[in-house]
Amino acid sequence: MTDASEPAIFTPENEPYLGRPNLLLFDQVLLTLVAEQHRIGPWTRNHDLTPVQRAASEIVPGACSLAFSVRELVRQGYLLAARILLRPLIERVSTFTYLIDHDDAVTDWQSGWPHASQPSPRPSPDHRRPQQHPTDHRERRLQGSPRRLQQHDAR
């Protein structure tokens, strides 16, 4: 028997995890993401894009959709489903990060990324640049946790 005082659908005003610091940080990132998409979208339609920019125009919208889906699932209290969506989100972010650092790999990625040319799921020691190390403990915690979800494709 369900409690009649608890709503079936949560709204931003009554969601169960409202006020959590990491959720607030994620919300702020999503707001920045929306603002950047509104700024960048029109520009991409009026300019010739580099291969990396074209890859971004394919990868980023899907990653944004996943990020907002994760947020809505958390809002409704579906934490397992939200966690499941983290892997495809992280894969898109990791792919795009790799393509930024290795623009020669864009052609392989556009060709379906044959297994032999795929990057290793383990970062090389020189992969992280010193300026990329987060200084805020919340950022470090957010960056460290998702790595456990990535799995190597053993094919």
C-alpha positions as CSV (number, residue, x, y, z in Angstrom):
1,M,0.0,0.0,0.0
2,T,1.4,3.4,-1.0
3,D,1.4,6.5,1.1
4,A,-1.1,9.0,-0.4
5,S,1.0,11.9,0.8
6,E,4.0,10.9,-1.4
7,P,3.5,12.0,-5.1
8,A,3.8,9.5,-7.9
9,I,6.0,12.0,-9.9
10,F,8.5,14.3,-8.4
11,T,9.0,17.9,-9.5
12,P,12.0,20.1,-9.0
13,E,10.4,21.4,-5.8
14,N,9.9,18.1,-4.1
15,E,12.5,15.7,-5.6
16,P,14.0,13.3,-3.1
17,Y,17.7,14.3,-3.6
18,L,17.2,18.0,-3.8
19,G,20.0,19.9,-2.0
20,R,22.7,17.3,-2.3
21,P,26.0,19.1,-3.2
22,N,27.0,16.8,-6.0
23,L,23.5,17.1,-7.6
24,L,23.7,20.8,-7.3
25,L,27.1,20.7,-9.1
26,F,25.6,18.5,-11.8
27,D,22.7,20.9,-12.2
28,Q,25.1,23.8,-12.6
29,V,27.1,21.9,-15.2
30,L,23.9,21.2,-17.1
31,L,22.9,24.9,-17.1
32,T,26.3,25.7,-18.5
33,L,25.9,23.0,-21.1
34,V,22.6,24.4,-22.3
35,A,24.0,27.9,-22.6
36,E,26.9,26.6,-24.6
37,Q,24.7,24.5,-26.9
38,H,22.6,27.6,-27.6
39,R,25.7,29.6,-28.4
40,I,27.5,27.0,-30.5
41,G,24.5,25.5,-32.4
42,P,23.9,28.4,-34.7
43,W,27.6,29.0,-35.3
44,T,28.1,25.4,-36.5
45,R,25.4,25.8,-39.2
46,N,27.1,28.9,-40.6
47,H,30.7,27.8,-40.7
48,D,32.8,25.1,-42.3
49,L,33.7,22.6,-39.6
50,T,37.0,20.8,-39.0
51,P,36.8,17.0,-38.8
52,V,36.9,17.3,-35.0
53,Q,34.2,19.9,-34.9
54,R,32.0,17.6,-37.1
55,A,32.6,14.8,-34.7
56,A,31.6,17.0,-31.9
57,S,28.4,17.9,-33.7
58,E,27.5,14.2,-33.7
59,I,28.8,13.2,-30.3
60,V,27.9,16.1,-28.0
61,P,24.1,16.2,-28.6
62,G,23.8,12.5,-27.7
63,A,26.0,13.1,-24.6
64,C,23.8,16.1,-23.6
65,S,20.6,14.0,-24.0
66,L,22.1,11.3,-21.8
67,A,23.2,13.8,-19.2
68,F,19.7,15.3,-19.0
69,S,18.2,11.8,-18.9
70,V,20.4,10.9,-15.9
71,R,19.3,14.0,-14.2
72,E,15.6,13.3,-14.7
73,L,16.0,9.7,-13.5
74,V,17.7,11.0,-10.3
75,R,14.9,13.5,-9.9
76,Q,12.4,10.6,-10.0
77,G,14.5,8.5,-7.7
78,Y,15.5,5.9,-10.3
79,L,19.1,5.7,-9.2
80,L,20.0,2.3,-10.8
81,A,18.6,3.4,-14.2
82,A,20.6,6.7,-13.9
83,R,23.8,4.8,-13.1
84,I,23.3,2.5,-16.0
85,L,23.1,5.5,-18.3
86,L,26.4,6.8,-17.0
87,R,28.4,4.3,-19.0
88,P,27.2,5.5,-22.5
89,L,27.6,9.1,-21.3
90,I,31.1,8.5,-20.2
91,E,31.9,6.6,-23.4
92,R,30.8,9.6,-25.4
93,V,32.8,12.1,-23.3
94,S,35.8,9.8,-23.4
95,T,35.5,9.3,-27.2
96,F,35.3,13.1,-27.8
97,T,38.2,13.8,-25.4
98,Y,40.3,11.2,-27.2
99,L,39.4,12.7,-30.6
100,I,40.3,16.2,-29.4
101,D,43.8,14.9,-28.3
102,H,44.2,12.7,-31.4
103,D,42.6,14.4,-34.3
104,D,44.2,11.9,-36.7
105,A,41.8,9.3,-35.2
106,V,38.7,11.1,-36.4
107,T,38.8,9.3,-39.8
108,D,38.9,5.9,-38.0
109,W,36.1,7.0,-35.8
110,Q,34.0,8.1,-38.8
111,S,34.7,4.7,-40.4
112,G,33.1,2.8,-37.5
113,W,36.4,2.6,-35.5
114,P,37.7,-0.8,-36.5
115,H,38.7,-2.7,-33.3
116,A,42.4,-2.7,-34.1
117,S,42.5,1.1,-34.3
118,Q,40.4,1.7,-31.1
119,P,42.2,3.4,-28.3
120,S,43.1,1.5,-25.1
121,P,40.5,2.0,-22.3
122,R,43.4,2.6,-20.0
123,P,44.8,6.1,-20.2
124,S,48.5,6.5,-20.9
125,P,50.6,8.2,-18.3
126,D,50.9,11.3,-20.4
127,H,47.2,11.4,-21.2
128,R,46.4,13.9,-18.4
129,R,48.0,17.2,-18.7
130,P,48.9,19.0,-15.5
131,Q,46.3,21.8,-16.0
132,Q,43.6,19.1,-16.3
133,H,44.0,17.9,-12.7
134,P,41.0,19.1,-10.7
135,T,41.7,21.2,-7.7
136,D,38.3,21.0,-6.2
137,H,37.7,17.8,-4.1
138,R,34.1,17.5,-5.5
139,E,35.5,17.5,-9.1
140,R,38.0,14.8,-8.2
141,R,35.3,12.7,-6.7
142,L,33.1,13.1,-9.8
143,Q,36.0,12.2,-12.1
144,G,37.2,9.2,-10.1
145,S,33.8,7.4,-9.6
146,P,32.7,6.9,-13.2
147,R,36.0,5.2,-14.2
148,R,35.0,2.1,-12.3
149,L,32.0,1.7,-14.8
150,Q,34.2,1.5,-17.9
151,Q,34.9,-2.0,-19.1
152,H,37.3,-3.2,-21.7
153,D,35.8,-4.8,-24.8
154,A,37.6,-8.1,-24.9
155,R,36.8,-8.9,-28.6
